[in-house]
């Protein structure tokens, strides 16, 4: 079902922001975005694509040069105060005080947001319970794990229950268990009706959390859609080969051109050759026969759907950072 314009919690139309002396493509160059209320939108892109600039403009921390944007129904230029009253912002690094306890931090944020003392204490207890921190509420934050700190940071951003939450790189530097804790907390927020705009460097994170994903390149949207739509955008399936002998990687790569429907990705370190294929069964049989004739015995052969990482590399041209491309162009 199509979403009516009034249902967009975040909207941007041809937003532009250029920085004096910056390299070509820096900032925003016609940025468009629509985020439905009560959903998670993942904002992805390589360094310098404009993610941070977009978030700063939407959070009223930076004025655009031109274009229009609204958050929670209010214009970011002309109604900045109303926007700020309805948003929360979680940066890359926890903004809590390590000496104070978790509860003391939340009470302090409540008071800074003009809650009365009793109301701040009550809200702190509610949030500690909501983020499974009640048992640690009396402990100094310096004793918290990384995941606990990020959950406390999320809790602090919700002191005034924002309708829209901007979350910038929420799990950078966290171990897998801590990342799972933060993901669970974000899902709970969305379940209660909060709209989340998430920037992340982890494609897995966007795949797990986002209802829709917007990919940026050079300050404008490269593509957008659900995770499954984006995976389908580069077409077909992928055939993964893992070789036992590093010397066989180049040979297998040369043979893979026979079945590839797009650019082949090679990870020399893991001895993996990833081949996009249009006809999975025929490609598997053809490749297995070619490998056998060449005397190459792979450690593993897998047919799978494409990942968001491959979509990202394909659309942003960043494959050279982690792998090499060969074969036909997609």
N, C-alpha and C positions, 0 to 999 in steps of 0.2 A: 504494500500500500504506500502511495506517495505521501511524503511528509509535507504538511502545509507550512508556509513561511513562518507563521506564528508559532510553530512548534520547534523552531531552531533555537537552542540555548546559546549557540555561538554561530555567528555568521560574519563572513568577510567577503568584500566585493572589490576586486581590482586594487588591493592595498599595495602601496609602493613606499619603500623607504630606502634611500641611498645614503651612503656615508662618504664624506669628502675624503679623497685620497685612497679609497678602498679599491680592491681589485675588481675587475669586471664581473658582474653577476652577484656580488655581495649584497646583503640586505634582502629586500623584497622587490620583486619586479612583476607585479600583477598577481598577487596572492589571493586565492579564492578558497573559502572553506564554509561548510555547513555541517553543524553537529546537532543532531536531534536531542531533545531533552531526555535525561535518564539513560544515556548511553556513554560508552567509552570510545573516544576517537584517538587512534595512535598517529602521532605526527613524526614521520621518519624522514631521514635524509642524511647525506654525508656531512662532515664538518664544513661549515660555511654555506650550507644550503639555505639558511634563513630561519631555522626552527626557533632559536632563541629570540630573534628579532620579532617573529610572529607572536610568541607568547608575551613578550614585553609590551607589545602594542595592545594585545587583547586584554592584558592585565592593567592597562592605563599607565604603565611605567615609561612608555615611549610614545611620542606622537608620530603618526604616519605622515608622509609627505602628501599623499593623496589617497583616494579610495574611501570606502565606508566599512565600518565594522561595528557590530553590536554584540553585547553579552548580556544574557538574561533579559533581553528586550530593550536594553539601554545603549545609546550611542557612546562609543568609547571616547570620542572627542568632546562632545557637548554635554554628556551626562556622566563624567568620570566618577563623581562622588557616588552616584547611584550604583554604578558598576562595582566599585570597590566594596560597597556594603553587601554585595551579593556573591562575592568570589572568595576563594582561598587560594593560596599559592604555596606550593612545597618545592623548594629549590633542591639542588643536587646534594647539598650537605645539610645535616641536621642542625636546626637553629636553636636547639634547646641548651640550657645551662647545665653543665656536667656536675656542678657542685650541689645544686638543688635536687630534691627528689622528683620523681615523675609527677606526683600530685602537685607539688609546689610549683613546678613549671606550668602546669595547666591552669592552676589558680592564678598565677601571674599573668598568663596570656588572657585569661578571662577578665581580670581587672584592667588590663591594657585596652581591652575591647569594651570597657565601660559597664561591665556587669557588676551588680552590687556584690559585696563580699560573700553573702550567703549563696547567691546565685552562681558565683564563680566556683565555690566549693562544690556545689551540687552538680554543676556541669562537668567539673573535673572528675568526679566520681563516676558519672555516667559514661564518660569517654574512656576512662581506665577499664571499666567493665566491658565496654563495646570492643575495645582492642585487645582484650585478654591480658591486661597489664595490672589488674587489681592487686594481685599478690605481690607485685614489684613496685607498687605505687609509693611506698615509703622509702624505697632504696634510692641512693643518689644515682643520677643518670650515668655517672662515670663507671658504674658497675654493670651497666646494661650491655647486652650483646648488640651487634650491628643491626640485626633485625628488630630488636626491641626499640632501639633509638629511632629507626625510621617509622615504626608504628606510632611512637610517641609524637614524632614530628607531624604525621598525618593527623593524629588526634588534636594537636595544637592548632592545625589549620581549620579544624571543624568547630572551634569554640563557639562561633556564631552561626553554625550550620549553613555554610554557603550553598547556594544553588548550583554553582559551577566551581570546580576545583581544577587548577592547573598544576600538574605534577611533572616536574622536570627531572628526568633520569633518576627514578626513585630507588633503583637497586644497584647503582654503580658501586663497585667495590664490595658488595655483599656476597657471602658464600651461598650455595644453592638452597640450604635450609632457610636462611634469612630471607632470600628472595621469595620463597614460597609463602612465608609469613606476610610479607608486604603485599603480594598478589592477593592473598586471601582478604586482607584488610581493604584493598581497593574494590574487590568484588562486593564486599559487604556495603561499601559506600554507595555503589551504583544500585544495589538492591534496595536501598532506602530512598532512591530518587535523585541522588546527586549526579550531575553531568561531569565527566572527567575528560580533560584534554591531556594526553600523556605523550611526552617526548621520551624516547628511549634509544639506546644504542644496541639493545638486545632484540633481534628479530623474533626470537622465541617469546619474549615478553609481550610484544605486540600481538603475536598469534594467539597467546593464551588469554589476553585481557580485552583486546579491542573488538568492538562490534564492526567498526569501519576503520580503514587505514588510509591516510593521506601521505603520499611520498613527495618530498620536495627535491628540487634540483635547481640551482642557480636562482633561487628566490621565487620560484613559481611551482605550481603543482604539476608533477610529472604524470601521476595517475592516482586514482582513489577507488576504493571499493571494499567489500568484505574480504577477510583473509582468503577465503576460498575463491572468490572472483579474481583476486590478484594472482593466485597460484595458477588458475586456469588461463590467465591472460597470455602466458608465454607458451601455452599449448602442450598437450600431451603429457607423457610421463618421462621419468628419468631412469636410465640404466646406469647403475653404479658398479664399477669394477675396482676391486682392491687387489693389487698385484703383490706377489711375494718378493720378487726381485726388482729392485729399483731400476735396473737396466731395461726391464720390460715395459716401463711406463710409457716411454716415447713410442715404442713399437705398437702398444695397444692403442695409443692416441691416434696413430696413423691409420690403424684398421678401423677405428671408430667413425671416421669420416664417412664410411660406407652407409651407416645407419642414422647418422646424426641429422636432426631436423633443425638444429640451431647451433649456437656456439658451445663447444665442448669445454668443460671446466676441468683443470688438472691441478691437483694438490700433490706436489712432489713429496712433501714431508710425510704424508700418510700413504703415499703410493696409490692414490685414488684418482680414477678417471670417471667423470660424471658426464653422461651423454643424454641430451634431450632427444626423445624418439616420438614419432607420430603413431607408429603401429607397434605396440609393445611386444606382442608374440613373435611377429616376423623379425623384429629387431633383435630380440633375445636369441632366436635360433640362428640368425645370420651371424651375429657377433660370436656366439659360442662356436660355430663352425670355423670362423676365421681365426679365432684364438687357438683352436685345436690344430688347424693346419699350420699355424706359425709356431707351434710347440710352446705356447704360453699357457700356464696353469694358474688361473686367478685363485686367490685365497677366498674371495667372496664375490658373488654376483647378486645384485638386488634390483628389482623393479619397484619404483615408488612414485608417489606424487611429488611435484616440485615443492621446495620449501620457500618461505618468505625471503630467506637469505639469497636464493637464486633470483627471485623476482627483483629484489633490491639491486643486486649486482647487474642484472640484465637491463634494468630501466635507468639506473644512475651511472652506468659505465664505470663502476668501481671495482670490477673484477680483478684488475691488475694488483690491487692491494693484497689479495689473499690467494689468487690463483691465476692461471693463464687461460686465454680463450683461443680456440682454433676452430676450424671447420666452417660450415656455412653460417651466414649471419641470420639471426632470428628475425 
